[in-house]
Amino acid sequence: MIDTSYLLAHSQDLDLIIRHVLAGLGHGLHAGRERGAGVEFSEYRAYAPGDEWRRVDWKLLARNDRYYVREAERDSHVATWLWLDASASMREASYVYPDVTKLDYARAVLACLAAVAQRQGDAFGLIVANQGRIHLTPVSRGPRQLHRVLAHLNRTKAEQELPDALQIKAQMQFVRAPSLLFAVSDFLDWPSPSGESLLRLRRMRHDVRALSLHTEAERNAAFPLEASYCDPEQVAHTVQFTPQIKPAYQAAYAQHFDKVRGELKRADIPYLQANIEQDIAKVVRSWLRLASLR
């Protein structure tokens, strides 16, 4: 079967990526909701692609010759937030798949999680951090919400820097308890106000999960030798990658991400590192499985 990284390199169709991933995904975002007591009928609504067939009211179909699904009110309401780092460093492209950037990969991962949330009947929303600001798609449910989130992901570009502490604090009301937050970033900016906000949310007893994305070249110091590298968030800073600086780069890289991993572990935040050359379906499954083992 063709892997999703190759598919992403040849198609920016998020719907196609979602279908590929969900076909083999056996994990939900969280433990299944209770059935029976505490689950009460709320209303009918028209069937939409992606709704579970078991929720279709077949008697109503027989009477009206139209598909309707039953909406229910649950005692446990878990809002799912998808946090996307769309700062300039996420423009970094793969040397294996030059048409795929870290942002492209992150958008595909979060699109798949949004589709799973929609399939489970959860409320979900999107948080995009770039241009020194927070951009929100407020929490809602259903197929239309999935379309809104996908549209926001599609138009998002990797631009400028992450928001500062004041900007994030002004928007912190977007997360209400209880909530589940999936954060995707390259975590190159650490410590940072964005990183501190994730730690703070965890201290507030929200369920936070982190995915750190890299290119294979970044992770293995496999950049073309003698190539010049410019930090997209500090354009005046250019470095020439030579055999002499490779060991120092590898040491600094390992030290930085050991610190990120250690601080997230102490905060009880499941953390996964992945290369954007990896199969997205496998990465999504590994991330969800890692959180379930916590």
C-alpha positions as CSV (number, residue, x, y, z in Angstrom):
1,M,0.0,0.0,0.0
2,I,1.3,3.5,-0.8
3,D,2.3,5.4,2.3
4,T,0.8,8.8,3.1
5,S,4.0,10.7,2.9
6,Y,4.4,9.8,-0.7
7,L,0.7,10.6,-1.2
8,L,1.1,14.0,0.4
9,A,4.1,14.7,-1.8
10,H,1.9,14.1,-4.9
11,S,-1.4,15.5,-3.7
12,Q,-2.4,18.3,-1.3
13,D,-5.9,16.7,-1.0
14,L,-6.5,16.4,2.7
15,D,-9.7,14.4,2.1
16,L,-7.7,11.8,0.3
17,I,-5.2,11.6,3.1
18,I,-8.0,11.3,5.7
19,R,-9.6,8.4,3.9
20,H,-6.3,6.6,3.6
21,V,-5.5,7.0,7.3
22,L,-9.0,6.3,8.7
23,A,-9.2,3.1,6.7
24,G,-6.6,1.4,8.9
25,L,-7.0,3.4,12.1
26,G,-8.3,1.4,15.0
27,H,-7.8,4.0,17.8
28,G,-10.0,6.8,18.9
29,L,-8.9,10.1,20.5
30,H,-9.9,8.9,23.9
31,A,-11.7,6.1,25.8
32,G,-15.1,5.3,24.4
33,R,-18.1,7.1,25.9
34,E,-20.6,5.4,28.2
35,R,-23.7,3.9,26.7
36,G,-27.1,3.6,28.4
37,A,-27.4,5.6,31.6
38,G,-26.4,9.2,31.1
39,V,-27.0,9.2,27.3
40,E,-30.2,10.8,26.4
41,F,-31.8,11.5,23.0
42,S,-31.4,15.2,22.0
43,E,-32.6,15.7,18.3
44,Y,-32.6,14.4,14.8
45,R,-30.5,15.8,12.0
46,A,-30.0,15.0,8.4
47,Y,-27.4,12.3,7.7
48,A,-24.0,13.5,6.4
49,P,-21.1,11.6,4.9
50,G,-18.9,10.3,7.8
51,D,-21.8,9.7,10.2
52,E,-21.9,6.2,11.7
53,W,-24.6,4.0,10.3
54,R,-25.6,2.7,13.7
55,R,-26.8,6.2,14.5
56,V,-29.3,6.2,11.6
57,D,-32.9,6.0,12.6
58,W,-34.2,3.3,10.3
59,K,-37.9,3.7,11.3
60,L,-37.7,7.4,10.4
61,L,-36.2,6.3,7.1
62,A,-39.1,4.0,6.4
63,R,-41.6,6.8,7.1
64,N,-39.9,9.7,5.3
65,D,-37.6,8.0,2.8
66,R,-34.7,10.1,4.1
67,Y,-31.7,9.4,6.3
68,Y,-31.6,10.9,9.7
69,V,-29.2,10.4,12.6
70,R,-29.9,10.6,16.3
71,E,-28.0,13.2,18.3
72,A,-27.5,12.5,22.0
73,E,-26.6,14.5,25.0
74,R,-23.8,12.9,27.1
75,D,-22.9,13.4,30.7
76,S,-19.2,13.6,29.7
77,H,-18.4,16.4,27.2
78,V,-14.8,16.3,26.1
79,A,-13.8,19.2,23.8
80,T,-10.8,18.3,21.5
81,W,-8.5,21.1,20.5
82,L,-6.0,20.8,17.6
83,W,-3.0,23.2,18.2
84,L,-0.8,23.9,15.1
85,D,2.5,25.7,15.1
86,A,2.5,27.6,11.8
87,S,5.5,29.7,12.4
88,A,8.1,30.3,9.7
89,S,10.3,27.3,10.8
90,M,7.5,25.0,9.7
91,R,8.3,25.9,6.1
92,E,11.3,23.5,6.3
93,A,11.0,21.0,3.4
94,S,12.0,17.3,3.2
95,Y,15.1,16.5,1.0
96,V,13.3,13.2,0.2
97,Y,10.0,14.8,-0.7
98,P,10.9,18.4,-1.6
99,D,7.2,19.3,-2.1
100,V,6.4,18.4,1.6
101,T,7.1,20.8,4.4
102,K,6.7,20.3,8.1
103,L,3.6,22.4,7.9
104,D,2.1,20.2,5.1
105,Y,2.7,17.2,7.3
106,A,1.3,18.8,10.4
107,R,-1.9,19.9,8.6
108,A,-2.4,16.3,7.4
109,V,-2.0,14.8,10.9
110,L,-4.4,17.3,12.4
111,A,-6.9,16.8,9.6
112,C,-6.9,13.1,10.4
113,L,-7.5,13.8,14.1
114,A,-10.3,16.2,13.3
115,A,-12.0,13.5,11.1
116,V,-11.7,11.0,14.0
117,A,-13.2,13.5,16.4
118,Q,-16.1,14.1,14.0
119,R,-16.6,10.4,13.6
120,Q,-16.8,10.0,17.4
121,G,-19.3,12.8,17.7
122,D,-16.9,15.0,19.7
123,A,-16.8,18.8,19.7
124,F,-13.5,20.0,18.3
125,G,-11.7,23.2,17.3
126,L,-8.5,24.5,15.8
127,I,-5.8,26.7,17.2
128,V,-3.2,28.1,14.7
129,A,-0.2,29.9,16.1
130,N,1.7,32.2,13.7
131,Q,2.1,35.9,12.8
132,G,2.6,36.5,16.5
133,R,-1.0,35.7,17.1
134,I,-3.5,32.9,17.9
135,H,-6.1,32.2,15.2
136,L,-9.1,30.1,16.3
137,T,-11.8,28.0,14.7
138,P,-14.2,27.7,17.7
139,V,-15.3,24.3,19.0
140,S,-18.3,22.7,17.4
141,R,-19.5,19.3,16.2
142,G,-20.5,17.6,12.9
143,P,-19.5,17.4,9.3
144,R,-19.8,21.2,8.8
145,Q,-17.3,21.7,11.6
146,L,-14.9,19.3,9.9
147,H,-15.2,21.3,6.7
148,R,-14.5,24.5,8.6
149,V,-11.4,23.1,10.2
150,L,-10.1,21.6,6.9
151,A,-10.6,25.0,5.2
152,H,-8.7,26.8,7.9
153,L,-5.9,24.2,7.7
154,N,-5.7,24.6,3.9
155,R,-5.4,28.3,4.0
156,T,-2.8,28.4,6.8
157,K,0.8,29.4,5.8
158,A,4.0,29.1,7.8
159,E,4.6,32.8,8.6
160,Q,6.6,34.8,11.1
161,E,6.9,33.9,14.7
162,L,4.9,32.3,17.5
163,P,2.8,34.5,19.7
164,D,4.3,36.0,22.9
165,A,3.0,35.4,26.4
166,L,0.6,38.3,26.4
167,Q,-1.1,37.2,23.2
168,I,-1.5,33.6,24.4
169,K,-2.8,34.7,27.8
170,A,-5.4,36.9,26.1
171,Q,-6.7,33.8,24.3
172,M,-6.5,31.2,27.1
173,Q,-10.2,31.3,27.6
174,F,-10.5,29.2,24.4
175,V,-9.9,26.0,26.4
176,R,-12.5,25.0,29.0
177,A,-12.4,21.9,31.2
178,P,-12.5,19.1,30.4
179,S,-10.5,19.3,27.2
180,L,-8.1,17.3,25.1
181,L,-5.4,19.2,23.3
182,F,-3.2,17.8,20.5
183,A,-0.2,20.1,19.8
184,V,1.9,19.7,16.7
185,S,5.2,21.8,16.4
186,D,8.8,21.4,15.6
187,F,9.6,22.6,19.1
188,L,12.7,24.4,18.0
189,D,11.5,27.4,20.0
190,W,11.9,26.0,23.6
191,P,11.6,27.3,26.2
192,S,9.0,29.6,24.8
193,P,5.6,31.2,25.7
194,S,3.9,28.5,23.6
195,G,5.7,25.7,25.3
196,E,4.9,27.2,28.7
197,S,1.2,27.5,27.8
198,L,1.1,23.7,27.1
199,L,2.7,23.0,30.5
200,R,0.2,25.4,32.1
201,L,-2.8,23.7,30.5
202,R,-1.5,20.4,31.7
203,R,-1.2,21.8,35.3
204,M,-4.8,22.9,34.9
205,R,-5.6,19.2,34.4
206,H,-6.3,19.3,30.7
207,D,-5.1,16.3,28.7
208,V,-2.3,17.6,26.5
209,R,-0.4,15.6,23.9
210,A,2.6,16.7,21.9
211,L,4.0,15.7,18.4
212,S,7.4,17.1,17.4
213,L,8.0,17.1,13.7
214,H,11.4,17.1,12.0
215,T,12.9,16.4,8.6
216,E,15.2,13.4,8.3
217,A,18.0,15.8,7.5
218,E,17.5,17.8,10.7
219,R,17.3,14.8,12.8
220,N,20.3,13.0,11.3
221,A,22.4,16.0,10.4
222,A,22.2,14.9,6.8
223,F,22.2,18.3,5.2
224,P,24.2,18.7,2.0
225,L,27.8,19.7,3.0
226,E,28.8,23.3,2.3
227,A,25.2,24.3,1.9
228,S,24.1,27.6,3.5
229,Y,21.3,27.4,5.9
230,C,19.1,30.4,6.9
231,D,16.9,30.3,9.9
232,P,13.5,31.4,8.5
233,E,12.6,33.2,11.8
234,Q,16.0,35.0,11.9
235,V,16.7,35.7,8.3
236,A,19.9,37.6,9.1
237,H,21.4,34.5,10.6
238,T,23.0,32.3,8.0
239,V,25.2,29.2,8.7
240,Q,27.2,27.2,6.3
241,F,26.9,23.5,7.1
242,T,30.4,22.0,7.0
243,P,32.0,18.8,8.3
244,Q,33.6,20.8,11.1
245,I,30.3,22.1,12.6
246,K,28.4,18.8,12.1
247,P,29.4,17.3,15.5
248,A,28.5,20.6,17.3
249,Y,25.1,20.6,15.5
250,Q,24.4,17.0,16.5
251,A,25.3,17.7,20.2
252,A,23.2,20.9,20.4
253,Y,20.2,19.1,18.7
254,A,20.3,16.2,21.1
255,Q,20.7,18.4,24.1
256,H,17.8,20.7,23.0
257,F,15.3,17.8,22.4
258,D,16.4,15.9,25.5
259,K,15.3,19.0,27.4
260,V,12.0,19.3,25.6
261,R,11.3,15.6,26.2
262,G,12.3,15.8,29.9
263,E,10.1,18.8,30.7
264,L,7.1,17.3,28.9
265,K,7.6,14.0,30.6
266,R,7.7,15.7,34.0
267,A,4.5,17.4,33.2
268,D,2.9,14.0,32.2
269,I,2.5,15.1,28.5
270,P,2.8,12.2,26.1
271,Y,5.5,13.2,23.5
272,L,6.4,11.7,20.2
273,Q,9.1,12.7,17.7
274,A,8.5,11.9,14.0
275,N,10.1,12.7,10.7
276,I,7.9,14.1,7.9
277,E,9.2,11.3,5.6
278,Q,7.4,8.7,7.8
279,D,4.0,7.3,6.9
280,I,1.4,9.6,8.5
281,A,-1.0,6.7,9.2
282,K,1.7,5.0,11.3
283,V,2.6,8.3,13.1
284,V,-1.0,9.0,14.0
285,R,-1.5,5.5,15.3
286,S,1.7,5.6,17.3
287,W,0.8,9.0,18.8
288,L,-2.7,7.8,19.9
289,R,-1.3,4.6,21.3
290,L,1.4,6.4,23.2
291,A,-1.2,8.5,25.0
292,S,-3.3,5.4,25.8
293,L,-0.3,3.8,27.6
294,R,0.2,6.7,29.9
